[in-house]
């Protein structure tokens, strides 16, 4: 991998899931709960299951098992909720 490609990959990873909308994360969470993915999660699985438009921003989830994917998504969604708001 060239220096520019490595820098781009590093920058994308450092952004975490900030480029994925809350609505898309909620849709992803539902899909995981419904068993629509195989694990460890792969880019090809995301593309094949209708998440190709955000796949490049889901790098932190690639290679994780189901429980880890669920925990990460739930944590990110919780961080995005306004303080004091509970369901």
ROKE-477255 format. One record per residue: residue number from 1; residue in three letters; x, y, z of N, C-alpha, C, CB in turn. Coordinates in nm, 2 decimals, decimal comma. Glycine has a CB too. Example, Ala and Ser with C-alpha at 12.3 -4.5 7.8 and 13.67 -1.06 7.14 Angstrom:
// ROKE-477255
+-----+-----+--------+--------+--------+--------+--------+--------+--------+--------+--------+--------+--------+--------+
:   i :  aa :   n.px :   n.py :   n.pz :  ca.px :  ca.py :  ca.pz :   c.px :   c.py :   c.pz :  cb.px :  cb.py :  cb.pz :
+-----+-----+--------+--------+--------+--------+--------+--------+--------+--------+--------+--------+--------+--------+
:   1 : ALA :   1,32 :  -0,57 :   0,78 :   1,23 :  -0,45 :   0,78 :   1,32 :  -0,33 :   0,78 :   1,13 :  -0,45 :   0,90 :
:   2 : SER :   1,28 :  -0,22 :   0,71 :   1,37 :  -0,11 :   0,71 :   1,29 :   0,00 :   0,79 :   1,41 :  -0,06 :   0,57 :
+-----+-----+--------+--------+--------+--------+--------+--------+--------+--------+--------+--------+--------+--------+
This chain:
// ROKE-477255
+-----+-----+--------+--------+--------+--------+--------+--------+--------+--------+--------+--------+--------+--------+
:   i :  aa :   n.px :   n.py :   n.pz :  ca.px :  ca.py :  ca.pz :   c.px :   c.py :   c.pz :  cb.px :  cb.py :  cb.pz :
+-----+-----+--------+--------+--------+--------+--------+--------+--------+--------+--------+--------+--------+--------+
:   1 : UNK :   0,09 :  -0,12 :   0,00 :   0,00 :   0,00 :   0,00 :   0,09 :   0,12 :   0,00 :  -0,10 :   0,00 :   0,12 :
:   2 : UNK :   0,06 :   0,22 :  -0,09 :   0,14 :   0,34 :  -0,09 :   0,11 :   0,43 :   0,03 :   0,11 :   0,41 :  -0,22 :
:   3 : UNK :   0,20 :   0,53 :   0,04 :   0,19 :   0,62 :   0,15 :   0,05 :   0,70 :   0,15 :   0,30 :   0,72 :   0,15 :
:   4 : UNK :   0,01 :   0,74 :   0,04 :  -0,12 :   0,82 :   0,03 :  -0,23 :   0,73 :   0,07 :  -0,14 :   0,87 :  -0,11 :
:   5 : UNK :  -0,23 :   0,60 :   0,02 :  -0,34 :   0,51 :   0,05 :  -0,34 :   0,48 :   0,20 :  -0,33 :   0,38 :  -0,03 :
:   6 : UNK :  -0,22 :   0,46 :   0,26 :  -0,22 :   0,44 :   0,41 :  -0,27 :   0,55 :   0,49 :  -0,07 :   0,41 :   0,45 :
:   7 : UNK :  -0,23 :   0,68 :   0,45 :  -0,28 :   0,80 :   0,51 :  -0,43 :   0,81 :   0,51 :  -0,22 :   0,92 :   0,45 :
:   8 : UNK :  -0,49 :   0,78 :   0,39 :  -0,63 :   0,78 :   0,37 :  -0,70 :   0,68 :   0,46 :  -0,67 :   0,76 :   0,22 :
:   9 : UNK :  -0,65 :   0,56 :   0,46 :  -0,71 :   0,45 :   0,54 :  -0,70 :   0,49 :   0,69 :  -0,63 :   0,32 :   0,52 :
:  10 : UNK :  -0,59 :   0,55 :   0,73 :  -0,57 :   0,59 :   0,87 :  -0,67 :   0,70 :   0,91 :  -0,43 :   0,64 :   0,89 :
:  11 : UNK :  -0,69 :   0,79 :   0,82 :  -0,78 :   0,90 :   0,85 :  -0,93 :   0,85 :   0,85 :  -0,77 :   1,01 :   0,74 :
:  12 : UNK :  -0,96 :   0,76 :   0,77 :  -1,10 :   0,70 :   0,77 :  -1,12 :   0,62 :   0,90 :  -1,12 :   0,61 :   0,65 :
:  13 : UNK :  -1,02 :   0,55 :   0,95 :  -1,03 :   0,47 :   1,07 :  -1,05 :   0,56 :   1,19 :  -0,91 :   0,38 :   1,09 :
:  14 : UNK :  -0,97 :   0,68 :   1,19 :  -0,97 :   0,77 :   1,30 :  -1,10 :   0,84 :   1,32 :  -0,86 :   0,87 :   1,29 :
:  15 : UNK :  -1,19 :   0,84 :   1,22 :  -1,32 :   0,90 :   1,23 :  -1,42 :   0,81 :   1,29 :  -1,36 :   0,95 :   1,09 :
:  16 : UNK :  -1,38 :   0,69 :   1,31 :  -1,48 :   0,59 :   1,37 :  -1,60 :   0,58 :   1,29 :  -1,51 :   0,64 :   1,51 :
:  17 : UNK :  -1,71 :   0,59 :   1,35 :  -1,84 :   0,58 :   1,28 :  -1,91 :   0,71 :   1,26 :  -1,93 :   0,48 :   1,35 :
:  18 : UNK :  -1,84 :   0,82 :   1,28 :  -1,90 :   0,95 :   1,27 :  -1,96 :   0,99 :   1,14 :  -1,79 :   1,05 :   1,30 :
:  19 : UNK :  -1,92 :   0,92 :   1,03 :  -1,98 :   0,95 :   0,90 :  -2,10 :   0,87 :   0,87 :  -1,87 :   0,93 :   0,79 :
:  20 : UNK :  -2,14 :   0,78 :   0,96 :  -2,26 :   0,70 :   0,94 :  -2,37 :   0,76 :   1,02 :  -2,24 :   0,55 :   0,99 :
:  21 : UNK :  -2,48 :   0,79 :   0,95 :  -2,60 :   0,86 :   1,02 :  -2,66 :   0,77 :   1,13 :  -2,70 :   0,89 :   0,92 :
:  22 : UNK :  -2,72 :   0,83 :   1,22 :  -2,79 :   0,76 :   1,33 :  -2,89 :   0,66 :   1,27 :  -2,86 :   0,85 :   1,43 :
:  23 : UNK :  -2,97 :   0,71 :   1,17 :  -3,07 :   0,62 :   1,10 :  -3,00 :   0,50 :   1,04 :  -3,14 :   0,70 :   0,99 :
:  24 : UNK :  -2,89 :   0,51 :   0,98 :  -2,82 :   0,40 :   0,92 :  -2,77 :   0,30 :   1,02 :  -2,70 :   0,44 :   0,83 :
:  25 : UNK :  -2,72 :   0,36 :   1,14 :  -2,67 :   0,27 :   1,24 :  -2,79 :   0,19 :   1,30 :  -2,60 :   0,35 :   1,35 :
:  26 : UNK :  -2,90 :   0,26 :   1,32 :  -3,02 :   0,19 :   1,37 :  -3,07 :   0,08 :   1,27 :  -3,14 :   0,29 :   1,39 :
:  27 : UNK :  -3,06 :   0,11 :   1,14 :  -3,09 :   0,01 :   1,04 :  -3,00 :  -0,11 :   1,05 :  -3,10 :   0,07 :   0,90 :
:  28 : UNK :  -2,87 :  -0,08 :   1,06 :  -2,77 :  -0,18 :   1,08 :  -2,79 :  -0,27 :   1,20 :  -2,63 :  -0,12 :   1,08 :
:  29 : UNK :  -2,82 :  -0,21 :   1,31 :  -2,85 :  -0,28 :   1,44 :  -2,97 :  -0,38 :   1,42 :  -2,88 :  -0,18 :   1,55 :
:  30 : UNK :  -3,07 :  -0,33 :   1,35 :  -3,19 :  -0,42 :   1,33 :  -3,14 :  -0,54 :   1,24 :  -3,30 :  -0,34 :   1,26 :
:  31 : UNK :  -3,06 :  -0,51 :   1,14 :  -3,02 :  -0,62 :   1,05 :  -2,94 :  -0,72 :   1,12 :  -2,94 :  -0,56 :   0,93 :
:  32 : UNK :  -2,85 :  -0,67 :   1,21 :  -2,77 :  -0,77 :   1,29 :  -2,86 :  -0,85 :   1,38 :  -2,67 :  -0,69 :   1,38 :
:  33 : UNK :  -2,96 :  -0,79 :   1,44 :  -3,05 :  -0,86 :   1,53 :  -3,13 :  -0,97 :   1,45 :  -3,15 :  -0,77 :   1,60 :
:  34 : UNK :  -3,16 :  -0,93 :   1,32 :  -3,24 :  -1,02 :   1,24 :  -3,16 :  -1,14 :   1,18 :  -3,31 :  -0,94 :   1,13 :
:  35 : UNK :  -3,03 :  -1,13 :   1,20 :  -2,94 :  -1,24 :   1,15 :  -2,91 :  -1,23 :   1,00 :  -3,00 :  -1,37 :   1,18 :
:  36 : UNK :  -2,91 :  -1,11 :   0,95 :  -2,89 :  -1,09 :   0,81 :  -2,74 :  -1,10 :   0,77 :  -2,94 :  -0,96 :   0,77 :
:  37 : UNK :  -2,65 :  -1,10 :   0,86 :  -2,51 :  -1,11 :   0,83 :  -2,44 :  -1,24 :   0,87 :  -2,44 :  -0,99 :   0,90 :
:  38 : UNK :  -2,33 :  -1,26 :   0,81 :  -2,24 :  -1,37 :   0,86 :  -2,12 :  -1,30 :   0,93 :  -2,18 :  -1,46 :   0,74 :
:  39 : UNK :  -2,07 :  -1,37 :   1,03 :  -1,96 :  -1,31 :   1,11 :  -1,84 :  -1,40 :   1,10 :  -2,01 :  -1,28 :   1,25 :
:  40 : UNK :  -1,72 :  -1,34 :   1,12 :  -1,69 :  -1,20 :   1,14 :  -1,74 :  -1,11 :   1,02 :  -1,54 :  -1,17 :   1,16 :
:  41 : UNK :  -1,78 :  -0,99 :   1,05 :  -1,84 :  -0,90 :   0,95 :  -1,74 :  -0,87 :   0,84 :  -1,89 :  -0,77 :   1,02 :
:  42 : UNK :  -1,78 :  -0,87 :   0,72 :  -1,69 :  -0,83 :   0,61 :  -1,75 :  -0,72 :   0,52 :  -1,66 :  -0,96 :   0,52 :
:  43 : UNK :  -1,67 :  -0,66 :   0,44 :  -1,72 :  -0,56 :   0,35 :  -1,81 :  -0,62 :   0,25 :  -1,60 :  -0,49 :   0,28 :
:  44 : UNK :  -1,78 :  -0,74 :   0,20 :  -1,86 :  -0,80 :   0,10 :  -2,00 :  -0,83 :   0,15 :  -1,80 :  -0,92 :   0,04 :
:  45 : UNK :  -2,01 :  -0,87 :   0,28 :  -2,14 :  -0,90 :   0,34 :  -2,22 :  -0,77 :   0,35 :  -2,12 :  -0,96 :   0,48 :
:  46 : UNK :  -2,16 :  -0,66 :   0,39 :  -2,23 :  -0,53 :   0,40 :  -2,28 :  -0,49 :   0,26 :  -2,13 :  -0,42 :   0,45 :
:  47 : UNK :  -2,20 :  -0,50 :   0,16 :  -2,24 :  -0,47 :   0,03 :  -2,36 :  -0,56 :  -0,02 :  -2,12 :  -0,48 :  -0,07 :
:  48 : UNK :  -2,35 :  -0,69 :   0,00 :  -2,45 :  -0,78 :  -0,04 :  -2,58 :  -0,76 :   0,03 :  -2,40 :  -0,92 :  -0,02 :
:  49 : UNK :  -2,58 :  -0,70 :   0,15 :  -2,70 :  -0,69 :   0,23 :  -2,76 :  -0,55 :   0,23 :  -2,68 :  -0,73 :   0,37 :
:  50 : UNK :  -2,72 :  -0,47 :   0,13 :  -2,78 :  -0,33 :   0,12 :  -2,71 :  -0,22 :   0,19 :  -2,91 :  -0,34 :   0,16 :
:  51 : UNK :  -2,59 :  -0,24 :   0,24 :  -2,52 :  -0,14 :   0,31 :  -2,39 :  -0,09 :   0,23 :  -2,47 :  -0,18 :   0,45 :
:  52 : UNK :  -2,39 :  -0,11 :   0,10 :  -2,28 :  -0,07 :   0,02 :  -2,26 :   0,08 :   0,01 :  -2,30 :  -0,12 :  -0,12 :
:  53 : UNK :  -2,37 :   0,16 :   0,03 :  -2,35 :   0,30 :   0,03 :  -2,28 :   0,36 :   0,15 :  -2,49 :   0,36 :   0,01 :
:  54 : UNK :  -2,27 :   0,28 :   0,26 :  -2,20 :   0,33 :   0,38 :  -2,09 :   0,24 :   0,42 :  -2,30 :   0,34 :   0,49 :
:  55 : UNK :  -2,07 :   0,13 :   0,34 :  -1,97 :   0,03 :   0,37 :  -1,83 :   0,09 :   0,40 :  -1,96 :  -0,07 :   0,26 :
:  56 : UNK :  -1,79 :   0,19 :   0,32 :  -1,66 :   0,25 :   0,34 :  -1,64 :   0,32 :   0,47 :  -1,63 :   0,34 :   0,23 :
:  57 : UNK :  -1,75 :   0,35 :   0,54 :  -1,75 :   0,42 :   0,67 :  -1,77 :   0,33 :   0,79 :  -1,85 :   0,53 :   0,67 :
:  58 : UNK :  -1,78 :   0,20 :   0,76 :  -1,80 :   0,10 :   0,87 :  -1,68 :   0,02 :   0,90 :  -1,92 :   0,01 :   0,83 :
:  59 : UNK :  -1,56 :   0,07 :   0,86 :  -1,44 :   0,01 :   0,88 :  -1,42 :  -0,05 :   1,02 :  -1,33 :   0,10 :   0,85 :
:  60 : UNK :  -1,45 :   0,03 :   1,13 :  -1,43 :  -0,02 :   1,26 :  -1,50 :  -0,15 :   1,30 :  -1,47 :   0,09 :   1,36 :
:  61 : UNK :  -1,60 :  -0,18 :   1,22 :  -1,68 :  -0,30 :   1,25 :  -1,63 :  -0,42 :   1,17 :  -1,83 :  -0,28 :   1,21 :
:  62 : UNK :  -1,55 :  -0,40 :   1,07 :  -1,50 :  -0,51 :   0,98 :  -1,41 :  -0,61 :   1,07 :  -1,42 :  -0,46 :   0,86 :
:  63 : UNK :  -1,44 :  -0,73 :   1,05 :  -1,37 :  -0,84 :   1,12 :  -1,42 :  -0,87 :   1,26 :  -1,23 :  -0,79 :   1,13 :
:  64 : UNK :  -1,52 :  -0,80 :   1,31 :  -1,58 :  -0,82 :   1,44 :  -1,68 :  -0,93 :   1,44 :  -1,64 :  -0,69 :   1,50 :
:  65 : UNK :  -1,70 :  -1,00 :   1,55 :  -1,80 :  -1,10 :   1,56 :  -1,93 :  -1,03 :   1,60 :  -1,76 :  -1,21 :   1,67 :
:  66 : UNK :  -2,04 :  -1,10 :   1,60 :  -2,18 :  -1,04 :   1,62 :  -2,19 :  -0,96 :   1,75 :  -2,28 :  -1,15 :   1,61 :
:  67 : UNK :  -2,15 :  -1,02 :   1,86 :  -2,16 :  -0,96 :   1,99 :  -2,08 :  -0,83 :   1,99 :  -2,11 :  -1,05 :   2,10 :
:  68 : UNK :  -1,96 :  -0,82 :   1,93 :  -1,88 :  -0,70 :   1,93 :  -1,95 :  -0,60 :   1,84 :  -1,74 :  -0,73 :   1,88 :
:  69 : UNK :  -2,00 :  -0,64 :   1,73 :  -2,07 :  -0,54 :   1,64 :  -2,19 :  -0,48 :   1,71 :  -2,12 :  -0,61 :   1,51 :
:  70 : UNK :  -2,27 :  -0,56 :   1,78 :  -2,38 :  -0,51 :   1,86 :  -2,34 :  -0,41 :   1,96 :  -2,46 :  -0,63 :   1,92 :
:  71 : UNK :  -2,24 :  -0,45 :   2,04 :  -2,19 :  -0,36 :   2,14 :  -2,14 :  -0,22 :   2,09 :  -2,08 :  -0,43 :   2,22 :
:  72 : UNK :  -2,07 :  -0,23 :   1,98 :  -2,01 :  -0,10 :   1,93 :  -2,13 :  -0,01 :   1,88 :  -1,92 :  -0,13 :   1,81 :
:  73 : UNK :  -2,22 :  -0,07 :   1,81 :  -2,33 :   0,01 :   1,75 :  -2,42 :   0,07 :   1,87 :  -2,42 :  -0,08 :   1,66 :
:  74 : UNK :  -2,45 :  -0,01 :   1,97 :  -2,53 :   0,03 :   2,08 :  -2,45 :   0,14 :   2,15 :  -2,56 :  -0,08 :   2,18 :
:  75 : UNK :  -2,32 :   0,13 :   2,17 :  -2,24 :   0,23 :   2,24 :  -2,25 :   0,36 :   2,16 :  -2,10 :   0,19 :   2,26 :
:  76 : UNK :  -2,23 :   0,36 :   2,03 :  -2,23 :   0,48 :   1,95 :  -2,36 :   0,54 :   1,95 :  -2,19 :   0,44 :   1,80 :
:  77 : UNK :  -2,47 :   0,47 :   1,94 :  -2,60 :   0,52 :   1,95 :  -2,63 :   0,59 :   2,08 :  -2,71 :   0,42 :   1,92 :
:  78 : UNK :  -2,58 :   0,53 :   2,19 :  -2,60 :   0,58 :   2,32 :  -2,53 :   0,72 :   2,33 :  -2,55 :   0,48 :   2,43 :
:  79 : UNK :  -2,41 :   0,72 :   2,28 :  -2,33 :   0,85 :   2,28 :  -2,40 :   0,96 :   2,20 :  -2,19 :   0,82 :   2,23 :
:  80 : UNK :  -2,47 :   0,92 :   2,10 :  -2,54 :   1,03 :   2,02 :  -2,67 :   1,08 :   2,08 :  -2,57 :   0,97 :   1,88 :
:  81 : UNK :  -2,73 :   1,01 :   2,17 :  -2,85 :   1,05 :   2,24 :  -2,83 :   1,17 :   2,33 :  -2,92 :   0,93 :   2,32 :
:  82 : UNK :  -2,92 :   1,26 :   2,33 :  -2,91 :   1,37 :   2,42 :  -2,90 :   1,32 :   2,57 :  -3,03 :   1,47 :   2,41 :
:  83 : UNK :  -2,83 :   1,39 :   2,65 :  -2,81 :   1,35 :   2,79 :  -2,95 :   1,35 :   2,86 :  -2,71 :   1,45 :   2,87 :
:  84 : UNK :  -2,97 :   1,25 :   2,94 :  -3,09 :   1,24 :   3,02 :  -3,21 :   1,18 :   2,95 :  -3,13 :   1,38 :   3,06 :
:  85 : UNK :  -3,19 :   1,14 :   2,82 :  -3,30 :   1,08 :   2,74 :  -3,29 :   0,93 :   2,76 :  -3,29 :   1,13 :   2,59 :
:  86 : UNK :  -3,39 :   0,87 :   2,80 :  -3,39 :   0,72 :   2,81 :  -3,51 :   0,67 :   2,73 :  -3,40 :   0,68 :   2,96 :
:  87 : UNK :  -3,51 :   0,54 :   2,70 :  -3,62 :   0,48 :   2,63 :  -3,70 :   0,40 :   2,72 :  -3,57 :   0,39 :   2,51 :
+-----+-----+--------+--------+--------+--------+--------+--------+--------+--------+--------+--------+--------+--------+
